[in-house]
Amino acid sequence: MNLSFPLYHGTSTYFLESIKMNGLGGRNLIKDLKAIEFLKDLEKLCDINLSTIEKWQYGLKYPISLITSQRVVHGGNFQNGSVYLTPSIYTATRYSKNKFGSEVLSEIFNTLNLLREYSIALPKELEMLYRQIIELESREFRPVVIEIPSIPISYLCSDEKGGSVESQIMKIEKYVNDYGIDRYQGFVQQNNFRTDKVIPLELLIIKNVA
């Protein structure tokens, strides 16, 4: 049985080649890059060198801690490894306009910029270890939204925070019934799904975002 409404995934052209080759969720580039490990090392570096700096203590420190601890909180799920799908094209488009299509990569470069602002040099061993990530900073990527017009419900393992797929579907279908197929998406921006399965290319429609 398939969903009666489409789902979307926001990403960037950095991930597009892998998606075309392996399907959506077929390869975890963030894991391959050891990006979370890099962010943990940067977190330690900031704790040592920027402990009295407000931009760290009351700015970047908390959102980065959510990612490095891989936490699920009221405001969202920061665990890496699953693919998250939204019934709202607005949510997917907003997420795709993150330059890298990845919160982990964006926070890495936000942290690197903060360290530079306070003249804190990145240790050479980290430069060498994470050179593949650091080199991404100078590259240009474009936003991409992927539409899945009709996905089998069996592909969905939970809502974004680990709750029931069935109850999430019922919520969204109520919005569709109440507001119509052309208007419901503005009301479902927080009703997202998680999948651990690979979604094959033939189920995907890839859209570049202006």
C-alpha positions as CSV (number, residue, x, y, z in Angstrom):
1,M,0.0,0.0,0.0
2,N,1.3,3.5,-0.9
3,L,0.9,6.9,0.7
4,S,-1.9,9.0,-0.8
5,F,0.3,12.1,-0.7
6,P,3.9,12.8,-1.9
7,L,7.0,13.1,0.3
8,Y,10.0,15.3,-0.2
9,H,13.7,15.4,0.7
10,G,15.8,18.5,0.6
11,T,19.5,18.1,-0.2
12,S,22.2,19.6,-2.4
13,T,24.1,18.7,-5.6
14,Y,26.9,17.5,-3.4
15,F,24.8,14.4,-2.6
16,L,23.2,14.1,-6.0
17,E,25.7,11.8,-7.8
18,S,25.6,9.3,-4.9
19,I,21.7,9.4,-4.9
20,K,21.6,8.7,-8.6
21,M,24.1,5.8,-8.3
22,N,22.9,4.3,-5.0
23,G,19.4,5.5,-4.4
24,L,18.2,7.8,-1.6
25,G,19.8,6.5,1.6
26,G,22.0,4.0,-0.3
27,R,25.2,5.6,0.9
28,N,25.9,7.7,4.0
29,L,28.5,10.3,2.8
30,I,28.5,12.0,6.2
31,K,29.6,8.7,7.8
32,D,32.1,8.1,5.0
33,L,33.6,11.5,5.6
34,K,33.7,11.0,9.4
35,A,32.0,14.4,9.6
36,I,30.5,13.9,13.1
37,E,33.9,12.8,14.4
38,F,35.4,16.1,13.0
39,L,32.6,18.1,14.6
40,K,33.4,16.4,18.0
41,D,37.0,17.3,17.6
42,L,36.1,20.9,16.8
43,E,33.7,21.0,19.8
44,K,36.6,20.0,22.1
45,L,38.9,22.6,20.5
46,C,36.3,25.3,21.1
47,D,35.7,24.2,24.7
48,I,39.4,24.6,25.4
49,N,40.0,27.8,23.5
50,L,36.7,29.7,23.5
51,S,35.3,28.8,26.9
52,T,34.8,32.5,27.8
53,I,33.5,33.6,24.3
54,E,29.7,34.2,24.2
55,K,29.5,33.3,20.5
56,W,30.6,29.8,21.5
57,Q,29.0,29.3,24.9
58,Y,25.6,30.9,24.1
59,G,25.6,30.4,20.3
60,L,27.1,27.4,18.6
61,K,27.8,25.2,21.5
62,Y,24.3,23.9,22.1
63,P,23.2,23.1,18.5
64,I,26.6,21.4,17.9
65,S,26.1,19.4,21.1
66,L,22.8,18.1,19.8
67,I,24.6,16.7,16.7
68,T,27.7,15.3,18.4
69,S,25.6,13.6,21.0
70,Q,23.1,12.4,18.3
71,R,20.1,13.4,20.4
72,V,16.4,13.4,19.8
73,V,14.8,16.5,21.4
74,H,11.5,18.3,21.2
75,G,12.8,20.5,18.4
76,G,14.0,17.7,16.2
77,N,16.0,14.6,15.6
78,F,19.8,15.0,15.3
79,Q,20.7,11.4,14.7
80,N,22.6,10.7,11.6
81,G,22.1,7.5,9.5
82,S,18.5,7.6,8.5
83,V,16.8,9.6,5.7
84,Y,14.2,12.1,6.7
85,L,11.2,12.8,4.5
86,T,8.7,15.6,4.7
87,P,5.2,15.9,3.3
88,S,5.8,19.6,2.9
89,I,7.7,20.9,-0.1
90,Y,8.3,24.1,1.8
91,T,10.3,22.3,4.5
92,A,12.3,20.4,1.9
93,T,13.0,23.5,-0.1
94,R,14.1,25.4,3.1
95,Y,16.4,22.6,4.1
96,S,17.9,22.3,0.5
97,K,19.0,25.9,0.7
98,N,21.5,25.0,3.4
99,K,24.6,25.3,1.2
100,F,25.8,21.8,1.8
101,G,22.4,20.1,2.2
102,S,23.6,18.9,5.6
103,E,23.4,20.4,9.0
104,V,26.5,18.5,10.1
105,L,28.7,20.0,7.3
106,S,27.2,23.5,7.9
107,E,28.0,23.4,11.6
108,I,31.5,22.3,10.8
109,F,32.1,25.3,8.7
110,N,30.3,27.6,11.1
111,T,32.7,26.3,13.8
112,L,35.8,26.7,11.6
113,N,34.8,30.3,10.9
114,L,34.4,31.0,14.6
115,L,37.9,29.6,15.3
116,R,39.3,31.7,12.6
117,E,37.6,34.8,14.0
118,Y,39.5,34.3,17.2
119,S,42.7,33.3,15.5
120,I,42.6,29.7,16.8
121,A,44.6,27.6,14.4
122,L,43.3,24.1,13.4
123,P,45.9,21.6,14.5
124,K,47.8,20.1,11.6
125,E,46.8,16.6,12.4
126,L,43.1,17.6,12.1
127,E,43.8,19.4,8.8
128,M,45.3,16.2,7.4
129,L,42.7,13.8,8.9
130,Y,39.7,15.8,7.7
131,R,41.2,17.4,4.5
132,Q,38.4,16.0,2.3
133,I,35.8,17.9,4.3
134,I,37.7,21.1,4.6
135,E,38.2,21.2,0.8
136,L,34.4,21.3,0.4
137,E,34.2,24.8,1.8
138,S,35.5,26.4,-1.4
139,R,33.1,24.4,-3.7
140,E,29.7,25.6,-4.9
141,F,26.6,23.4,-4.5
142,R,23.1,24.0,-5.7
143,P,19.8,23.2,-3.8
144,V,18.0,20.1,-4.8
145,V,14.5,18.9,-3.8
146,I,13.6,15.2,-4.3
147,E,10.0,14.3,-4.7
148,I,8.7,10.8,-4.0
149,P,5.2,10.9,-5.5
150,S,4.0,7.5,-4.3
151,I,6.1,5.7,-1.7
152,P,5.1,2.3,-0.2
153,I,4.2,2.8,3.5
154,S,6.4,-0.2,4.3
155,Y,9.4,2.1,3.5
156,L,8.7,4.3,6.5
157,C,9.9,3.1,9.9
158,S,8.7,5.9,12.2
159,D,7.9,9.6,12.4
160,E,10.8,11.9,12.8
161,K,11.1,11.4,16.6
162,G,10.5,7.6,16.6
163,G,6.7,7.6,16.9
164,S,4.1,5.7,15.0
165,V,3.9,5.9,11.2
166,E,0.2,5.2,11.2
167,S,-0.7,8.1,13.6
168,Q,1.5,10.5,11.5
169,I,-0.2,9.4,8.3
170,M,-3.6,10.0,9.9
171,K,-2.6,13.5,11.0
172,I,-1.5,14.4,7.5
173,E,-4.5,12.9,5.8
174,K,-6.7,15.0,8.1
175,Y,-4.9,18.1,6.9
176,V,-5.4,17.0,3.3
177,N,-9.1,16.4,3.8
178,D,-9.5,19.7,5.7
179,Y,-7.6,22.0,3.5
180,G,-7.5,20.2,0.1
181,I,-4.6,18.8,-2.0
182,D,-3.4,22.3,-3.1
183,R,-3.3,23.9,0.4
184,Y,-2.4,21.2,3.0
185,Q,1.4,21.4,2.7
186,G,1.7,24.6,4.7
187,F,0.1,22.8,7.7
188,V,2.3,19.7,7.8
189,Q,5.8,21.2,8.0
190,Q,6.6,19.4,11.3
191,N,5.0,16.1,10.4
192,N,8.0,14.3,9.0
193,F,9.0,10.6,8.5
194,R,12.2,8.5,8.9
195,T,13.2,5.7,6.7
196,D,16.1,3.2,7.0
197,K,15.4,1.7,3.6
198,V,17.1,2.6,0.3
199,I,14.6,4.4,-2.0
200,P,15.5,3.5,-5.6
201,L,16.0,6.1,-8.2
202,E,12.9,5.1,-10.2
203,L,10.7,6.3,-7.3
204,L,12.4,9.7,-7.2
205,I,11.7,12.9,-9.1
206,I,14.8,15.2,-8.8
207,K,14.1,19.0,-8.9
208,N,16.8,21.7,-8.9
209,V,15.7,24.7,-6.8
210,A,16.2,28.2,-8.1
